[in-house]
Structures are given as C-alpha cells and as structure tokens.
C-alpha cells in the first residue's frame, strides 16, 4: 500500500531543507501544513521559546475510529551540521549525499515514514484507535524538545520513536541515562622561561587526572568520554586554567552515579594534590529506560513486524533519544530502526527498501493496536 514514488519524492524534498538545532522553523511550518492536510488537529508547543529556538515541537492528533490503544509516533526535525545545501543522490538502491554534508536521514527518514504511514491509513480508511504525532526540535543538541514538552500534551498509551540505525524490525528496548560533567582546573600563572617554578600548570594537572580516569567502555552498560579540552594563552605562560567537557552514560542508574562520582573525585583529588583546584559541575541530562520484552509496547512492535514479514530484533543501545524523556513521562516508548547508516558523517546513507519498510511498519503498528 506504500506509494514508493510519493514517499521517495517527499523524503528527498525534506533532505534539502536546512534544519539546524533550534532553527527548525522552515521544516516545522511544512510539517504543520502536511499534518493539517491529513486531517490531524495540530499545534506547536512552547518548547521553542523555552530553549531559545525558532520553533517548538509540532504535535498532531487523529482521533480513533475504533477501540484500542492510542499510539504516539515521534521523530525529530533537526539535524547535525553541516546540513545546509544537502543534495541527495539515489543510486543502486541507496540514498546518499552528493557533497560534503550529512544526508539527514537522521531523522528525516523517521519523519517521512510517519507521514507516508499516516497517508496510507487515512487514504485506505483503515481502522485505528487514535494516533498522536510528535515532531520534536533540538534533539541533536541534547533532547531539548522532548525535555521541554508538556506531559499533559502527550495523549497516547504507548509510543515509538523512529530514530535509530539498523533495519526496520530492530527495536531498542534499553537505553542509557547520561550526566554531563564540566570541569575547570585552576593553577597559577607564571613566566614559563623566567620563573616556571612559581607557576602551577593547569594543563599538566588535567593530564595527570586524565591518566587516572576510567573512560571509554567501562562495562557492557556504561561508557565515559572526555570530549573537549581548552586552555592556555601562550607557550611562555604557565597556564592557570583549563576547561574540560565530559560525559558518563549507563543503562544502570547506580553505575551512572558511580562513574560520575569517580570522574568528579579524580579531577578534584589530582588538582588538590598538585597545588591547584578543580571546579566540577555535574548536570543530569536524562534517565535510562528499560522495557520488558513482554511489555505491551514491545509486544505490539514485534507483532507488527511479523505481520509484514520483518524479523523483530530486540536490542540495547548506548545512545539517548527522545524516548528517554517519553518513558520518564510515563508513556512507554520504544525506539525503532529506520535504516540510517553512518549518521553524523558525510558518508551517511540509507537503503531505499529500508525507507519503504519503515513506512510499512508504521501502518502495521497502527493496525495491530486495534483491539
């Protein structure tokens, strides 16, 4: 029932729209129009103003025509940089970028699958038990859109975020929580050639702390990373300040707390031992989630995948998504694979068949939700 030609054309049009985080106005207006044309009641929430962005989350609802579970379908509107001037190329069953930009299948493949799935349901007058669509902003910048959505605006019984690599049929049931760890190490400045012994080198202290830090893959549920470091003024000045930006993630909340404390304590201890001082700020980004294999949201997706001949594969991930917040708000939400590959790079691509299978899975999920 999927109109492949129509879906591909719309997907390519979406890819060409620049949609940097907090600058989703153009695609937001387009999606409001498309959802309204399909007969959904649509509104834009306040998230844009709360995060200093140009657009809020776009939320639509289609009332059900039969009894059953109401379904939320979600995808994010923003892309990582560089996302301006994307020229998609379709060749040998693959869709990729022609130049030095990303493609934007993350997450416009999810957006396109939801739109085409809705069209099929509406055009064919298929039974459905209520469909809510949530297109979020600023997901790539830290899940800002879902973080600032109003819980009262979420009406569905369960949800699916179409926002993962892996072929359609992959279902993410476990994802980590994350803490951001910002560190400033203070030393003492001095002339590096005249009186270096009078200085306390903040960069050297940071290096000593990093040498002791547990980072990378800690265990099968936990990771940590030091992603940014900056400091110093000139080679002839002993640097008295260095800044580091780090993160810790784990699917176990206790392990997340322990890894975070280890990183905080290591920076503070090493700085003090070497005559300096460390200021560490920990910001909790989001909680982990875990869905049981037999939970309604997972069982429904497994059933729907089987109904259209897709192999359901349940997996855990090391990445966060809007589903972390939706689950926190009490709407059980699984993350679905849509086939995006090599995301956040200029080599990003998606198979045409995965694009179409994602839309077919949307239809199958809506149909399977009917009692």
ROLUM-680042 format. One line per 4 residues: for each residue x, y, z of C-alpha. Coordinates in nm, 4 decimals, always signed. Layout:
<rs>
X Y Z; ... .
</rs>
This chain:
<rs>
+0.0000 +0.0000 +0.0000; +0.3004 +0.2294 +0.0356; +0.3315 +0.4744 -0.2535; +0.7060 +0.4430 -0.3036 .
+0.7349 +0.7146 -0.5659; +0.5475 +0.9638 -0.3488; +0.7423 +0.8730 -0.0377; +1.0792 +0.8992 -0.2067 .
+0.9952 +1.2378 -0.3570; +0.8856 +1.3725 -0.0190; +1.1924 +1.2304 +0.1548; +1.4242 +1.3973 -0.0957 .
+1.2406 +1.7288 -0.0506; +1.2789 +1.7035 +0.3261; +1.6501 +1.6306 +0.2965; +1.7070 +1.9566 +0.1095 .
+1.5662 +2.1678 +0.3944; +1.8281 +2.3048 +0.6311; +1.7169 +2.2256 +0.9845; +1.9913 +2.3035 +1.2336 .
+1.9070 +2.2550 +1.6007; +1.6994 +2.5488 +1.7276; +1.6466 +2.6642 +1.3659; +1.3689 +2.4285 +1.2535 .
+1.1184 +2.6975 +1.1515; +1.1004 +2.6020 +0.7828; +1.0527 +2.2298 +0.8334; +0.8239 +2.2918 +1.1302 .
+0.5870 +2.5040 +0.9227; +0.5918 +2.2454 +0.6446; +0.5078 +1.9595 +0.8804; +0.2244 +2.1544 +1.0425 .
+0.0789 +2.2039 +0.6966; +0.1203 +1.8374 +0.5985; -0.0401 +1.7072 +0.9171; -0.3296 +1.9514 +0.8867 .
-0.3893 +1.8423 +0.5276; -0.4128 +1.4842 +0.6510; -0.6892 +1.5834 +0.8912; -0.4977 +1.5902 +1.2184 .
-0.5559 +1.8602 +1.4765; -0.2164 +2.0289 +1.5017; -0.0443 +2.2751 +1.7302; +0.3045 +2.3998 +1.8099 .
+0.4050 +2.3960 +2.1753; +0.6123 +2.6387 +2.3824; +0.9412 +2.4457 +2.3725; +1.0968 +2.6767 +2.1144 .
+1.0723 +2.9850 +2.3338; +1.1921 +2.7925 +2.6383; +1.5123 +2.6760 +2.4693; +1.5765 +2.9934 +2.2707 .
+1.4877 +2.8276 +1.9408; +1.2926 +2.9365 +1.6350; +1.0313 +2.6598 +1.6506; +0.8554 +2.4449 +1.9064 .
+0.7571 +2.0807 +1.8960; +0.4887 +2.0057 +1.6362; +0.2134 +1.7885 +1.7825; -0.0792 +1.6415 +1.5926 .
-0.3638 +1.4102 +1.6839; -0.6012 +1.1974 +1.4794; -0.8987 +1.0677 +1.6749; -0.9556 +0.6928 +1.6527 .
-1.2428 +0.5314 +1.4693; -1.2355 +0.2051 +1.6709; -1.1378 +0.0943 +2.0197; -0.7796 +0.0053 +2.1022 .
-0.4506 +0.1508 +2.2211; -0.3697 +0.5050 +2.1138; -0.0257 +0.5256 +1.9534; +0.2354 +0.8011 +1.9573 .
+0.4729 +0.8234 +1.6609; +0.7724 +1.0514 +1.7018; +1.0735 +1.1743 +1.5077; +1.2970 +1.4789 +1.5456 .
+1.3146 +1.7611 +1.2954; +1.6710 +1.8826 +1.3463; +1.9967 +1.7508 +1.2039; +2.3626 +1.7856 +1.2965 .
+2.5903 +2.0117 +1.0939; +2.6642 +2.0529 +0.8107; +2.3024 +2.0296 +0.6956; +2.2813 +2.3241 +0.4542 .
+2.2870 +2.2611 +0.0810; +2.2205 +1.8883 +0.1033; +2.1936 +1.7340 -0.2442; +2.0684 +1.3767 -0.2148 .
+2.1692 +1.1187 -0.4735; +1.9720 +0.8000 -0.5433; +2.1896 +0.5281 -0.6920; +2.1734 +0.1489 -0.6939 .
+1.9088 +0.1394 -0.4219; +2.0991 +0.3743 -0.1908; +2.0267 +0.7347 -0.0960; +2.3322 +0.9376 +0.0000 .
+2.4668 +1.2916 -0.0049; +2.6409 +1.4261 -0.3139; +2.8756 +1.6603 -0.1311; +3.0459 +1.7486 +0.1939 .
+2.7282 +1.7490 +0.4000; +2.5391 +1.4961 +0.6004; +2.2395 +1.3343 +0.4334; +1.9857 +1.3960 +0.7096 .
+1.8251 +1.0517 +0.7194; +1.8767 +1.1058 +1.0916; +1.5944 +1.1746 +1.1400; +1.4100 +1.2727 +0.8244 .
+1.3723 +0.9034 +0.7456; +1.1599 +0.8811 +1.0589; +0.9618 +1.1898 +0.9597; +0.8976 +1.0549 +0.6089 .
+0.7933 +0.7125 +0.7390; +0.5374 +0.8675 +0.9733; +0.3906 +1.0920 +0.7034; +0.3603 +0.8134 +0.4468 .
+0.2227 +0.5696 +0.7050; -0.0452 +0.8200 +0.8022; -0.1410 +0.8765 +0.4389; -0.1879 +0.5046 +0.3805 .
-0.4063 +0.4671 +0.6903; -0.6199 +0.7678 +0.6009; -0.6495 +0.7039 +0.2263; -0.7479 +0.3418 +0.2804 .
-0.9795 +0.4241 +0.5730; -0.8016 +0.1655 +0.7885; -0.9276 +0.1091 +1.1431; -0.7140 +0.2895 +1.4016 .
-0.7513 +0.3648 +1.7678; -0.6048 +0.7151 +1.7863; -0.2716 +0.8406 +1.6555; -0.0586 +1.1142 +1.8055 .
+0.2363 +1.2526 +1.6095; +0.5182 +1.4361 +1.7871; +0.7893 +1.6014 +1.5780; +1.0485 +1.7349 +1.8202 .
+1.3049 +2.0125 +1.7962; +1.6682 +2.0250 +1.9040; +1.7082 +1.6534 +1.9714; +2.0653 +1.6603 +1.8482 .
+2.1548 +1.9420 +2.0884; +2.0600 +1.7389 +2.3960; +1.6982 +1.6225 +2.3635; +1.5860 +1.9818 +2.4238 .
+1.2478 +1.9464 +2.2571; +1.1309 +1.6377 +2.4438; +1.2814 +1.7718 +2.7656; +1.0553 +2.0779 +2.7440 .
+0.7380 +1.9131 +2.6174; +0.4393 +1.9363 +2.8489; +0.3441 +1.5987 +2.9922; -0.0206 +1.6948 +2.9588 .
+0.0223 +1.7238 +2.5815; +0.1106 +1.3533 +2.5499; -0.2159 +1.1641 +2.4992; -0.1090 +0.8203 +2.3764 .
-0.0995 +0.4918 +2.5669; +0.2383 +0.3959 +2.4222; +0.4820 +0.5287 +2.1674; +0.7520 +0.4698 +1.9098 .
+1.0427 +0.6976 +1.8264; +1.1572 +0.6285 +1.4707; +1.5167 +0.7290 +1.5297; +1.7746 +0.4524 +1.5156 .
+2.0092 +0.2790 +1.2797; +1.9518 -0.0830 +1.1995; +1.6957 -0.2131 +0.9559; +1.3224 -0.1852 +1.0238 .
+1.2403 -0.4596 +1.2718; +1.5120 -0.3528 +1.5130; +1.3505 -0.2437 +1.8387; +1.5536 -0.0609 +2.1033 .
+1.4257 -0.1586 +2.4482; +1.7128 -0.0362 +2.6671; +1.8993 +0.2940 +2.6570; +2.1352 +0.4722 +2.8966 .
+2.0967 +0.7772 +3.1095; +2.3568 +1.0499 +3.0818; +2.5353 +1.3007 +3.3037; +2.7315 +1.5946 +3.1668 .
+3.0461 +1.6767 +3.3644; +3.2037 +2.0209 +3.3162; +3.5430 +2.0711 +3.4769; +3.7585 +2.3800 +3.5324 .
+4.1050 +2.3214 +3.6765; +4.2749 +2.6249 +3.8288; +4.6504 +2.6566 +3.8668; +4.8814 +2.9565 +3.8967 .
+5.0262 +3.1655 +3.6178; +5.3973 +3.2469 +3.5847; +5.6509 +3.3269 +3.3136; +5.7439 +2.9943 +3.1629 .
+6.1003 +3.0992 +3.0822; +6.1890 +3.3228 +3.3773; +6.0142 +3.1608 +3.6767; +5.8314 +2.8395 +3.5800 .
+5.8721 +2.7032 +3.9326; +5.6423 +2.9796 +4.0578; +5.3578 +2.8530 +3.8431; +5.1131 +2.5644 +3.8748 .
+5.0339 +2.4265 +3.5307; +4.6606 +2.3594 +3.4943; +4.7099 +2.1650 +3.1709; +4.9598 +1.9318 +3.3334 .
+4.7183 +1.8740 +3.6233; +4.4442 +1.7919 +3.3752; +4.6776 +1.5456 +3.2037; +4.7571 +1.3718 +3.5316 .
+4.3880 +1.3427 +3.6114; +4.3099 +1.2069 +3.2644; +4.5819 +0.9437 +3.3062; +4.3933 +0.8085 +3.6086 .
+4.0434 +0.8420 +3.4684; +3.8348 +0.5400 +3.3786; +3.6953 +0.6225 +3.0357; +3.5807 +0.4624 +2.7142 .
+3.3783 +0.1439 +2.7613; +3.3602 +0.0765 +3.1339; +3.1353 -0.2303 +3.1052; +2.8535 -0.3577 +2.8846 .
+2.6166 -0.0905 +3.0216; +2.8469 +0.2021 +3.0944; +3.0658 +0.4424 +2.8968; +3.2520 +0.7659 +2.9688 .
+3.4188 +1.0218 +2.7458; +3.6281 +1.3369 +2.7665; +3.5094 +1.5234 +2.4597; +3.6545 +1.8751 +2.4776 .
+3.9540 +2.0441 +2.6387; +4.0731 +2.4027 +2.6120; +4.3128 +2.6271 +2.7996; +4.6317 +2.8252 +2.7981 .
+4.7308 +3.1608 +2.6491; +5.0814 +3.1279 +2.5079; +5.3819 +2.8963 +2.5209; +5.5719 +3.1364 +2.7501 .
+5.2970 +3.1497 +3.0127; +5.2292 +2.8732 +3.2640; +4.8539 +2.8167 +3.2150; +4.6411 +2.8780 +3.5212 .
+4.3133 +2.7499 +3.3815; +4.1929 +2.4622 +3.1659; +3.8371 +2.3534 +3.0877; +3.7173 +2.0029 +3.0067 .
+3.3753 +1.8798 +2.8995; +3.2985 +1.5165 +2.9743; +3.0091 +1.2769 +2.9952; +2.9140 +0.9492 +3.1595 .
+2.6407 +0.7128 +3.0411; +2.4948 +0.3921 +3.1761; +2.1815 +0.1841 +3.1427; +2.2118 +0.1235 +3.5202 .
+2.1364 +0.4316 +3.7307; +2.3671 +0.3145 +4.0106; +2.6579 +0.2635 +3.7729; +2.5914 +0.6064 +3.6215 .
+2.6172 +0.7651 +3.9656; +2.9337 +0.5706 +4.0499; +3.1129 +0.6579 +3.7245; +3.0143 +1.0221 +3.7583 .
+3.1449 +1.0373 +4.1148; +3.4699 +0.8675 +4.0107; +3.5295 +1.1324 +3.7431; +3.4402 +1.4206 +3.9742 .
+3.6569 +1.2903 +4.2580; +3.9547 +1.2186 +4.0307; +3.9686 +1.5733 +3.8951; +3.9266 +1.7254 +4.2413 .
+4.1830 +1.4997 +4.4112; +4.4539 +1.5309 +4.1464; +4.4201 +1.9091 +4.1305; +4.4466 +1.9415 +4.5087 .
+4.7467 +1.7063 +4.5276; +4.9314 +1.9177 +4.2731; +4.8683 +2.2571 +4.4263; +4.5626 +2.3535 +4.2274 .
+4.1867 +2.3411 +4.2476; +3.9133 +2.1763 +4.0407; +3.5606 +2.3077 +3.9990; +3.3307 +2.0297 +3.8784 .
+2.9703 +2.0811 +3.7711; +2.7530 +1.7736 +3.7132; +2.4308 +1.8149 +3.5164; +2.1899 +1.5257 +3.4872 .
+2.0822 +1.5085 +3.1248; +1.8295 +1.2241 +3.1255; +1.7444 +0.8915 +3.2885; +1.7926 +0.5453 +3.1385 .
+1.4965 +0.3352 +3.0360; +1.4325 -0.0360 +3.0037; +1.1258 -0.2003 +2.8521; +1.0446 -0.5629 +2.9267 .
+1.0360 -0.7942 +2.6265; +0.6738 -0.8825 +2.7039; +0.5602 -0.5245 +2.7710; +0.2685 -0.4058 +2.5536 .
+0.4774 -0.1532 +2.3609; +0.7420 -0.4124 +2.2687; +0.4978 -0.6960 +2.2044; +0.2948 -0.4741 +1.9720 .
+0.6007 -0.3779 +1.7669; +0.7132 -0.7414 +1.7461; +0.3668 -0.8465 +1.6284; +0.3500 -0.5669 +1.3718 .
+0.6921 -0.6506 +1.2308; +0.5964 -1.0159 +1.1952; +0.2716 -0.9233 +1.0231; +0.4657 -0.7682 +0.7333 .
+0.7453 -1.0243 +0.7197; +1.0128 -0.8312 +0.9085; +1.2344 -1.0029 +1.1642; +1.1984 -0.8367 +1.5034 .
+1.5296 -0.7925 +1.6852; +1.5325 -0.6548 +2.0409; +1.8458 -0.4588 +2.1263; +2.0043 -0.2271 +2.3804 .
+2.1813 +0.0923 +2.2739; +2.4452 +0.3261 +2.4092; +2.2748 +0.6374 +2.2762; +1.9995 +0.8557 +2.4126 .
+1.6914 +0.9744 +2.2252; +1.3603 +1.1482 +2.2834; +1.2326 +0.8112 +2.4033; +1.4313 +0.8621 +2.7245 .
+1.2077 +1.1543 +2.8144; +0.8869 +0.9974 +2.6876; +0.9487 +0.6950 +2.9099; +1.0317 +0.9255 +3.2015 .
+0.6958 +1.0987 +3.1494; +0.5163 +0.7662 +3.1733; +0.4499 +0.6950 +2.8048; +0.6234 +0.3603 +2.7342 .
+0.8216 +0.4290 +2.4165; +1.0464 +0.2008 +2.2131; +1.2939 +0.3215 +1.9528; +1.2601 +0.1759 +1.6036 .
+1.5349 +0.1227 +1.3481; +1.4745 +0.3027 +1.0196; +1.7909 +0.2010 +0.8350; +2.0012 +0.5183 +0.8705 .
+2.3722 +0.4359 +0.8464; +2.6970 +0.6266 +0.9170; +2.4956 +0.9093 +1.0709; +2.6602 +1.2398 +1.1640 .
+2.9091 +1.1999 +0.8776; +2.9275 +1.2965 +0.5107; +2.9130 +0.9230 +0.4326; +2.5608 +0.8891 +0.5761 .
+2.3240 +0.6779 +0.3657; +2.0005 +0.4796 +0.3764; +1.8697 +0.1970 +0.1604; +1.5550 +0.2733 -0.0335 .
+1.3984 -0.0539 +0.0803; +1.4545 +0.0379 +0.4463; +1.2819 +0.3709 +0.3898; +0.9742 +0.1970 +0.2494 .
+0.9773 -0.0813 +0.5112; +0.9726 +0.1846 +0.7850; +0.6506 +0.3304 +0.6474; +0.5027 -0.0187 +0.6163 .
+0.5913 -0.0827 +0.9801; +0.4152 +0.2380 +1.0845; +0.0976 +0.1135 +0.9157; +0.1380 -0.2305 +1.0698 .
+0.1803 -0.0873 +1.4206; -0.1280 +0.1318 +1.3844; -0.3286 -0.1666 +1.2591; -0.2001 -0.4013 +1.5296 .
-0.3030 -0.1566 +1.8032; -0.6694 -0.2035 +1.7226; -0.8401 -0.4340 +1.9717 .
</rs>
